[in-house]
Amino acid sequence: TRHLFSFPVLAHRAFSSSARQLKNKVPEAQKLFQADNGLPVHIKGGTADVLLYRATMTLTIAGTCYSLYWLLVASMPQKKA
């Protein structure tokens, strides 16, 4: 006999019920990012995108400067004691 609460039935119910509740947000995102408002694409998402972009650029520039500093230090001859 088949049990009422067997795993495949529970899995099917969980997946089918959750799939009906999800909304496709892709068309809204396409409208946002394709809007001709003069902003570059990495800023069109709003304040969070601007902050993420600035943090990324700050870390990139700081990391590059840090690497160049240590490259310069490593290229200098060591003083003999």
Biopython code that builds the backbone (N, CA, C, O; Angstrom):
import numpy as np
from Bio.PDB.StructureBuilder import StructureBuilder

atoms = [
    (1, "THR", "N", (0.835, -1.189, 0.000)),
    (1, "THR", "CA", (0.000, 0.000, 0.000)),
    (1, "THR", "C", (0.879, 1.250, 0.000)),
    (1, "THR", "O", (2.005, 1.249, 0.496)),
    (2, "ARG", "N", (0.334, 2.288, -0.559)),
    (2, "ARG", "CA", (1.070, 3.551, -0.619)),
    (2, "ARG", "C", (0.664, 4.430, 0.557)),
    (2, "ARG", "O", (-0.523, 4.603, 0.835)),
    (3, "HIS", "N", (1.657, 4.981, 1.240)),
    (3, "HIS", "CA", (1.378, 5.854, 2.375)),
    (3, "HIS", "C", (0.988, 7.238, 1.873)),
    (3, "HIS", "O", (1.469, 7.691, 0.835)),
    (4, "LEU", "N", (0.139, 7.883, 2.597)),
    (4, "LEU", "CA", (-0.325, 9.212, 2.220)),
    (4, "LEU", "C", (0.798, 10.238, 2.282)),
    (4, "LEU", "O", (0.850, 11.155, 1.462)),
    (5, "PHE", "N", (1.701, 10.087, 3.257)),
    (5, "PHE", "CA", (2.770, 11.059, 3.444)),
    (5, "PHE", "C", (4.113, 10.523, 2.997)),
    (5, "PHE", "O", (5.101, 10.683, 3.713)),
    (6, "SER", "N", (4.181, 9.908, 1.867)),
    (6, "SER", "CA", (5.473, 9.428, 1.368)),
    (6, "SER", "C", (6.279, 10.613, 0.831)),
    (6, "SER", "O", (5.721, 11.662, 0.509)),
    (7, "PHE", "N", (7.584, 10.431, 0.740)),
    (7, "PHE", "CA", (8.471, 11.529, 0.347)),
    (7, "PHE", "C", (8.139, 12.134, -1.017)),
    (7, "PHE", "O", (8.055, 13.358, -1.110)),
    (8, "PRO", "N", (7.946, 11.352, -2.080)),
    (8, "PRO", "CA", (7.674, 11.978, -3.384)),
    (8, "PRO", "C", (6.441, 12.869, -3.379)),
    (8, "PRO", "O", (6.417, 13.905, -4.044)),
    (9, "VAL", "N", (5.413, 12.467, -2.627)),
    (9, "VAL", "CA", (4.204, 13.284, -2.571)),
    (9, "VAL", "C", (4.494, 14.594, -1.851)),
    (9, "VAL", "O", (4.062, 15.654, -2.305)),
    (10, "LEU", "N", (5.217, 14.538, -0.739)),
    (10, "LEU", "CA", (5.553, 15.758, -0.009)),
    (10, "LEU", "C", (6.425, 16.667, -0.858)),
    (10, "LEU", "O", (6.215, 17.879, -0.889)),
    (11, "ALA", "N", (7.401, 16.091, -1.545)),
    (11, "ALA", "CA", (8.289, 16.896, -2.376)),
    (11, "ALA", "C", (7.510, 17.550, -3.505)),
    (11, "ALA", "O", (7.728, 18.718, -3.823)),
    (12, "HIS", "N", (6.605, 16.799, -4.107)),
    (12, "HIS", "CA", (5.811, 17.353, -5.209)),
    (12, "HIS", "C", (4.939, 18.499, -4.713)),
    (12, "HIS", "O", (4.833, 19.534, -5.371)),
    (13, "ARG", "N", (4.320, 18.316, -3.560)),
    (13, "ARG", "CA", (3.471, 19.380, -3.020)),
    (13, "ARG", "C", (4.287, 20.617, -2.668)),
    (13, "ARG", "O", (3.847, 21.736, -2.934)),
    (14, "ALA", "N", (5.456, 20.444, -2.079)),
    (14, "ALA", "CA", (6.283, 21.582, -1.678)),
    (14, "ALA", "C", (6.752, 22.364, -2.897)),
    (14, "ALA", "O", (6.711, 23.594, -2.899)),
    (15, "PHE", "N", (7.199, 21.655, -3.939)),
    (15, "PHE", "CA", (7.694, 22.351, -5.120)),
    (15, "PHE", "C", (6.572, 23.004, -5.908)),
    (15, "PHE", "O", (6.732, 24.128, -6.385)),
    (16, "SER", "N", (5.446, 22.332, -6.054)),
    (16, "SER", "CA", (4.374, 22.898, -6.856)),
    (16, "SER", "C", (3.734, 24.098, -6.174)),
    (16, "SER", "O", (3.355, 25.053, -6.853)),
    (17, "SER", "N", (3.601, 24.077, -4.846)),
    (17, "SER", "CA", (2.969, 25.202, -4.159)),
    (17, "SER", "C", (3.899, 26.417, -4.116)),
    (17, "SER", "O", (3.439, 27.555, -4.208)),
    (18, "SER", "N", (5.212, 26.175, -3.976)),
    (18, "SER", "CA", (6.125, 27.311, -3.927)),
    (18, "SER", "C", (6.316, 27.918, -5.314)),
    (18, "SER", "O", (6.574, 29.116, -5.431)),
    (19, "ALA", "N", (6.195, 27.116, -6.356)),
    (19, "ALA", "CA", (6.382, 27.630, -7.714)),
    (19, "ALA", "C", (5.252, 28.570, -8.098)),
    (19, "ALA", "O", (5.473, 29.507, -8.866)),
    (20, "ARG", "N", (4.054, 28.348, -7.588)),
    (20, "ARG", "CA", (2.927, 29.220, -7.929)),
    (20, "ARG", "C", (3.046, 30.588, -7.271)),
    (20, "ARG", "O", (2.491, 31.564, -7.777)),
    (21, "GLN", "N", (3.759, 30.676, -6.150)),
    (21, "GLN", "CA", (3.827, 31.930, -5.417)),
    (21, "GLN", "C", (4.933, 32.850, -5.914)),
    (21, "GLN", "O", (4.931, 34.037, -5.588)),
    (22, "LEU", "N", (5.882, 32.330, -6.696)),
    (22, "LEU", "CA", (6.982, 33.157, -7.173)),
    (22, "LEU", "C", (6.524, 34.041, -8.320)),
    (22, "LEU", "O", (5.763, 33.608, -9.185)),
    (23, "LYS", "N", (6.993, 35.283, -8.322)),
    (23, "LYS", "CA", (6.650, 36.222, -9.378)),
    (23, "LYS", "C", (7.900, 36.475, -10.216)),
    (23, "LYS", "O", (8.995, 36.626, -9.673)),
    (24, "ASN", "N", (7.740, 36.522, -11.504)),
    (24, "ASN", "CA", (8.863, 36.784, -12.397)),
    (24, "ASN", "C", (9.200, 38.273, -12.346)),
    (24, "ASN", "O", (8.406, 39.106, -12.785)),
    (25, "LYS", "N", (10.368, 38.607, -11.815)),
    (25, "LYS", "CA", (10.764, 40.006, -11.659)),
    (25, "LYS", "C", (11.675, 40.478, -12.795)),
    (25, "LYS", "O", (12.113, 41.629, -12.796)),
    (26, "VAL", "N", (11.960, 39.610, -13.753)),
    (26, "VAL", "CA", (12.871, 39.959, -14.843)),
    (26, "VAL", "C", (12.344, 41.119, -15.689)),
    (26, "VAL", "O", (13.118, 42.028, -15.992)),
    (27, "PRO", "N", (11.060, 41.136, -16.089)),
    (27, "PRO", "CA", (10.594, 42.282, -16.901)),
    (27, "PRO", "C", (10.759, 43.632, -16.195)),
    (27, "PRO", "O", (11.083, 44.633, -16.834)),
    (28, "GLU", "N", (10.536, 43.657, -14.874)),
    (28, "GLU", "CA", (10.712, 44.913, -14.125)),
    (28, "GLU", "C", (12.176, 45.345, -14.134)),
    (28, "GLU", "O", (12.478, 46.527, -14.299)),
    (29, "ALA", "N", (13.074, 44.395, -13.956)),
    (29, "ALA", "CA", (14.507, 44.700, -13.963)),
    (29, "ALA", "C", (14.942, 45.159, -15.352)),
    (29, "ALA", "O", (15.767, 46.065, -15.473)),
    (30, "GLN", "N", (14.399, 44.546, -16.399)),
    (30, "GLN", "CA", (14.746, 44.950, -17.761)),
    (30, "GLN", "C", (14.319, 46.393, -18.016)),
    (30, "GLN", "O", (15.068, 47.168, -18.611)),
    (31, "LYS", "N", (13.123, 46.751, -17.571)),
    (31, "LYS", "CA", (12.665, 48.136, -17.744)),
    (31, "LYS", "C", (13.584, 49.110, -17.010)),
    (31, "LYS", "O", (13.924, 50.172, -17.532)),
    (32, "LEU", "N", (13.982, 48.733, -15.791)),
    (32, "LEU", "CA", (14.851, 49.601, -14.988)),
    (32, "LEU", "C", (16.201, 49.815, -15.659)),
    (32, "LEU", "O", (16.663, 50.949, -15.784)),
    (33, "PHE", "N", (16.838, 48.720, -16.094)),
    (33, "PHE", "CA", (18.190, 48.822, -16.627)),
    (33, "PHE", "C", (18.228, 49.292, -18.077)),
    (33, "PHE", "O", (19.271, 49.761, -18.533)),
    (34, "GLN", "N", (17.128, 49.183, -18.816)),
    (34, "GLN", "CA", (17.104, 49.640, -20.206)),
    (34, "GLN", "C", (16.561, 51.066, -20.335)),
    (34, "GLN", "O", (16.522, 51.608, -21.439)),
    (35, "ALA", "N", (16.149, 51.671, -19.240)),
    (35, "ALA", "CA", (15.623, 53.036, -19.286)),
    (35, "ALA", "C", (16.720, 53.999, -19.745)),
    (35, "ALA", "O", (17.870, 53.905, -19.315)),
    (36, "ASP", "N", (16.341, 54.921, -20.624)),
    (36, "ASP", "CA", (17.304, 55.889, -21.151)),
    (36, "ASP", "C", (17.290, 57.129, -20.261)),
    (36, "ASP", "O", (16.661, 58.134, -20.592)),
    (37, "ASN", "N", (17.993, 57.049, -19.124)),
    (37, "ASN", "CA", (18.017, 58.175, -18.185)),
    (37, "ASN", "C", (19.411, 58.772, -18.030)),
    (37, "ASN", "O", (19.643, 59.580, -17.130)),
    (38, "GLY", "N", (20.334, 58.385, -18.894)),
    (38, "GLY", "CA", (21.672, 58.964, -18.880)),
    (38, "GLY", "C", (22.612, 58.387, -17.835)),
    (38, "GLY", "O", (23.772, 58.794, -17.771)),
    (39, "LEU", "N", (22.154, 57.463, -17.024)),
    (39, "LEU", "CA", (23.008, 56.865, -15.997)),
    (39, "LEU", "C", (23.719, 55.632, -16.545)),
    (39, "LEU", "O", (23.147, 54.889, -17.343)),
    (40, "PRO", "N", (24.970, 55.409, -16.118)),
    (40, "PRO", "CA", (25.631, 54.158, -16.497)),
    (40, "PRO", "C", (24.938, 52.966, -15.839)),
    (40, "PRO", "O", (24.282, 53.120, -14.808)),
    (41, "VAL", "N", (25.080, 51.800, -16.421)),
    (41, "VAL", "CA", (24.338, 50.628, -15.958)),
    (41, "VAL", "C", (24.706, 50.240, -14.525)),
    (41, "VAL", "O", (23.870, 49.687, -13.812)),
    (42, "HIS", "N", (25.934, 50.518, -14.090)),
    (42, "HIS", "CA", (26.317, 50.126, -12.738)),
    (42, "HIS", "C", (25.751, 51.057, -11.666)),
    (42, "HIS", "O", (25.983, 50.829, -10.479)),
    (43, "ILE", "N", (25.022, 52.089, -12.052)),
    (43, "ILE", "CA", (24.421, 53.008, -11.085)),
    (43, "ILE", "C", (22.893, 53.004, -11.181)),
    (43, "ILE", "O", (22.227, 53.563, -10.310)),
    (44, "LYS", "N", (22.329, 52.389, -12.216)),
    (44, "LYS", "CA", (20.883, 52.418, -12.429)),
    (44, "LYS", "C", (20.087, 51.714, -11.339)),
    (44, "LYS", "O", (18.889, 51.960, -11.199)),
    (45, "GLY", "N", (20.725, 50.846, -10.567)),
    (45, "GLY", "CA", (20.003, 50.097, -9.537)),
    (45, "GLY", "C", (19.676, 50.903, -8.295)),
    (45, "GLY", "O", (18.918, 50.427, -7.450)),
    (46, "GLY", "N", (20.219, 52.109, -8.150)),
    (46, "GLY", "CA", (19.898, 52.937, -6.993)),
    (46, "GLY", "C", (21.065, 53.110, -6.044)),
    (46, "GLY", "O", (22.222, 52.900, -6.409)),
    (47, "THR", "N", (20.744, 53.496, -4.823)),
    (47, "THR", "CA", (21.741, 53.821, -3.814)),
    (47, "THR", "C", (22.634, 52.630, -3.472)),
    (47, "THR", "O", (23.845, 52.783, -3.315)),
    (48, "ALA", "N", (22.043, 51.457, -3.357)),
    (48, "ALA", "CA", (22.834, 50.268, -3.011)),
    (48, "ALA", "C", (23.883, 49.996, -4.088)),
    (48, "ALA", "O", (25.016, 49.634, -3.771)),
    (49, "ASP", "N", (23.511, 50.168, -5.360)),
    (49, "ASP", "CA", (24.471, 49.950, -6.447)),
    (49, "ASP", "C", (25.587, 50.986, -6.421)),
    (49, "ASP", "O", (26.747, 50.659, -6.674)),
    (50, "VAL", "N", (25.246, 52.229, -6.117)),
    (50, "VAL", "CA", (26.257, 53.289, -6.050)),
    (50, "VAL", "C", (27.251, 52.982, -4.929)),
    (50, "VAL", "O", (28.461, 53.095, -5.123)),
    (51, "LEU", "N", (26.742, 52.596, -3.761)),
    (51, "LEU", "CA", (27.618, 52.285, -2.630)),
    (51, "LEU", "C", (28.490, 51.064, -2.919)),
    (51, "LEU", "O", (29.675, 51.050, -2.588)),
    (52, "LEU", "N", (27.906, 50.051, -3.531)),
    (52, "LEU", "CA", (28.672, 48.856, -3.875)),
    (52, "LEU", "C", (29.756, 49.180, -4.903)),
    (52, "LEU", "O", (30.875, 48.676, -4.806)),
    (53, "TYR", "N", (29.430, 50.011, -5.873)),
    (53, "TYR", "CA", (30.400, 50.411, -6.891)),
    (53, "TYR", "C", (31.558, 51.195, -6.255)),
    (53, "TYR", "O", (32.727, 50.936, -6.539)),
    (54, "ARG", "N", (31.211, 52.154, -5.392)),
    (54, "ARG", "CA", (32.260, 52.965, -4.756)),
    (54, "ARG", "C", (33.136, 52.138, -3.834)),
    (54, "ARG", "O", (34.350, 52.335, -3.794)),
    (55, "ALA", "N", (32.532, 51.207, -3.086)),
    (55, "ALA", "CA", (33.311, 50.336, -2.205)),
    (55, "ALA", "C", (34.246, 49.454, -3.025)),
    (55, "ALA", "O", (35.405, 49.261, -2.656)),
    (56, "THR", "N", (33.747, 48.923, -4.129)),
    (56, "THR", "CA", (34.569, 48.080, -4.996)),
    (56, "THR", "C", (35.733, 48.861, -5.581)),
    (56, "THR", "O", (36.863, 48.374, -5.601)),
    (57, "MET", "N", (35.465, 50.064, -6.056)),
    (57, "MET", "CA", (36.532, 50.879, -6.643)),
    (57, "MET", "C", (37.552, 51.286, -5.569)),
    (57, "MET", "O", (38.754, 51.292, -5.837)),
    (58, "THR", "N", (37.093, 51.623, -4.368)),
    (58, "THR", "CA", (38.001, 51.992, -3.287)),
    (58, "THR", "C", (38.919, 50.830, -2.923)),
    (58, "THR", "O", (40.130, 51.006, -2.792)),
    (59, "LEU", "N", (38.339, 49.641, -2.760)),
    (59, "LEU", "CA", (39.147, 48.469, -2.434)),
    (59, "LEU", "C", (40.120, 48.122, -3.564)),
    (59, "LEU", "O", (41.251, 47.709, -3.306)),
    (60, "THR", "N", (39.686, 48.288, -4.804)),
    (60, "THR", "CA", (40.553, 47.989, -5.946)),
    (60, "THR", "C", (41.745, 48.938, -5.991)),
    (60, "THR", "O", (42.883, 48.504, -6.165)),
    (61, "ILE", "N", (41.484, 50.223, -5.836)),
    (61, "ILE", "CA", (42.559, 51.214, -5.880)),
    (61, "ILE", "C", (43.491, 51.051, -4.676)),
    (61, "ILE", "O", (44.712, 51.127, -4.816)),
    (62, "ALA", "N", (42.908, 50.825, -3.489)),
    (62, "ALA", "CA", (43.733, 50.634, -2.290)),
    (62, "ALA", "C", (44.598, 49.378, -2.430)),
    (62, "ALA", "O", (45.773, 49.398, -2.065)),
    (63, "GLY", "N", (44.043, 48.311, -2.942)),
    (63, "GLY", "CA", (44.799, 47.074, -3.137)),
    (63, "GLY", "C", (45.904, 47.229, -4.157)),
    (63, "GLY", "O", (46.993, 46.682, -3.985)),
    (64, "THR", "N", (45.633, 47.974, -5.223)),
    (64, "THR", "CA", (46.657, 48.224, -6.241)),
    (64, "THR", "C", (47.802, 49.048, -5.659)),
    (64, "THR", "O", (48.973, 48.741, -5.880)),
    (65, "CYS", "N", (47.454, 50.100, -4.912)),
    (65, "CYS", "CA", (48.493, 50.931, -4.288)),
    (65, "CYS", "C", (49.309, 50.122, -3.278)),
    (65, "CYS", "O", (50.530, 50.263, -3.218)),
    (66, "TYR", "N", (48.653, 49.289, -2.494)),
    (66, "TYR", "CA", (49.332, 48.444, -1.517)),
    (66, "TYR", "C", (50.297, 47.487, -2.216)),
    (66, "TYR", "O", (51.428, 47.300, -1.768)),
    (67, "SER", "N", (49.848, 46.887, -3.306)),
    (67, "SER", "CA", (50.707, 45.967, -4.063)),
    (67, "SER", "C", (51.901, 46.694, -4.662)),
    (67, "SER", "O", (53.023, 46.190, -4.619)),
    (68, "LEU", "N", (51.663, 47.878, -5.222)),
    (68, "LEU", "CA", (52.761, 48.644, -5.814)),
    (68, "LEU", "C", (53.764, 49.087, -4.749)),
    (68, "LEU", "O", (54.969, 49.103, -5.002)),
    (69, "TYR", "N", (53.279, 49.445, -3.568)),
    (69, "TYR", "CA", (54.169, 49.839, -2.480)),
    (69, "TYR", "C", (55.111, 48.687, -2.129)),
    (69, "TYR", "O", (56.323, 48.884, -2.041)),
    (70, "TRP", "N", (54.566, 47.493, -1.929)),
    (70, "TRP", "CA", (55.399, 46.356, -1.548)),
    (70, "TRP", "C", (56.291, 45.893, -2.692)),
    (70, "TRP", "O", (57.369, 45.348, -2.453)),
    (71, "LEU", "N", (55.860, 46.099, -3.917)),
    (71, "LEU", "CA", (56.724, 45.807, -5.058)),
    (71, "LEU", "C", (57.920, 46.760, -5.055)),
    (71, "LEU", "O", (59.047, 46.345, -5.328)),
    (72, "LEU", "N", (57.677, 48.030, -4.747)),
    (72, "LEU", "CA", (58.753, 49.008, -4.651)),
    (72, "LEU", "C", (59.705, 48.661, -3.500)),
    (72, "LEU", "O", (60.924, 48.721, -3.664)),
    (73, "VAL", "N", (59.151, 48.298, -2.336)),
    (73, "VAL", "CA", (59.976, 47.925, -1.188)),
    (73, "VAL", "C", (60.834, 46.708, -1.527)),
    (73, "VAL", "O", (62.014, 46.656, -1.177)),
    (74, "ALA", "N", (60.241, 45.736, -2.206)),
    (74, "ALA", "CA", (60.980, 44.517, -2.541)),
    (74, "ALA", "C", (62.080, 44.777, -3.580)),
    (74, "ALA", "O", (63.076, 44.055, -3.634)),
    (75, "SER", "N", (61.888, 45.809, -4.395)),
    (75, "SER", "CA", (62.890, 46.070, -5.440)),
    (75, "SER", "C", (64.072, 46.892, -4.942)),
    (75, "SER", "O", (65.086, 46.992, -5.633)),
    (76, "MET", "N", (63.960, 47.478, -3.759)),
    (76, "MET", "CA", (65.069, 48.250, -3.204)),
    (76, "MET", "C", (66.129, 47.329, -2.632)),
    (76, "MET", "O", (65.805, 46.311, -2.021)),
    (77, "PRO", "N", (67.402, 47.679, -2.825)),
    (77, "PRO", "CA", (68.464, 46.832, -2.234)),
    (77, "PRO", "C", (68.438, 46.951, -0.714)),
    (77, "PRO", "O", (68.199, 48.027, -0.166)),
    (78, "GLN", "N", (68.686, 45.833, -0.047)),
    (78, "GLN", "CA", (68.702, 45.849, 1.414)),
    (78, "GLN", "C", (70.011, 46.437, 1.889)),
    (78, "GLN", "O", (71.052, 46.262, 1.256)),
    (79, "LYS", "N", (69.950, 47.144, 3.019)),
    (79, "LYS", "CA", (71.158, 47.733, 3.600)),
    (79, "LYS", "C", (71.959, 46.624, 4.286)),
    (79, "LYS", "O", (71.397, 45.797, 5.003)),
    (80, "LYS", "N", (73.252, 46.614, 4.066)),
    (80, "LYS", "CA", (74.135, 45.618, 4.713)),
    (80, "LYS", "C", (74.486, 46.132, 6.097)),
    (80, "LYS", "O", (74.812, 47.308, 6.261)),
    (81, "ALA", "N", (74.423, 45.290, 7.057)),
    (81, "ALA", "CA", (74.718, 45.692, 8.426)),
    (81, "ALA", "C", (76.196, 45.646, 8.746)),
    (81, "ALA", "O", (76.596, 45.960, 9.867)),
]
sb = StructureBuilder()
sb.init_structure("model")
sb.init_model(0)
sb.init_chain("A")
sb.init_seg("    ")
for serial, (resi, resn, name, xyz) in enumerate(atoms, 1):
    if name == "N":
        sb.init_residue(resn, " ", resi, " ")
    sb.init_atom(name, np.array(xyz, "f"), 0.0, 1.0, " ", f" {name:<3s}", serial, name[0])
structure = sb.get_structure()
